[in-house]
């Protein structure tokens, strides 16, 4: 994906951080066509890249990842920055015991 991003016109992708044990990563994208096409914005706008990266890192880490675009070229930043986070929904369900309860109900089933 990092090399292919430029080849398909999505900008230049750079893996800034990759921490498999912590299930974390950061990707910088220079020249996002989505930010360019959208124009100036007060919020990040590269939702398509965010979604694709979410799917990629969910597959790599084998746990649902939420991707946050913390910097965006549409906000007059020199690049877009995407950070992985474990899905907050999944974390909340796990902490509340809902996942454990659901798994137990499936076994009884």
C-alpha positions, 0 to 999 in steps of 0.5 A: 500500500505504501508504494502503491499509494503514489502509483494510483495517485493517492499521494506519497505514503510513509510508515512513520511508526509501526509497533506490532506489540502495542498494535499501533502505527502512524502513516504520513501521506504527502499530496493527498488528492482528497485534501487537494480536491476538498480545499481548505477545511477546519477538519480532516477530510481524507476519509477514504484513506482513513477507511482503507488504512483502518481495514489494512491495520485491522487485518495486520493486528487482527483486532479492529482498529480505528484510524484518526486523521490527526493532521490534514493537508486541507487544514494547511498542514504540510501532510496528512497524519493517520494514527491507529487506535484499538476500536473504542467501541470494542474496548468499551464492550470488552471493559464492560464485560459484554464481549465475555458475556456474548462469548459465553452465550454463544458457547451455550447456544 
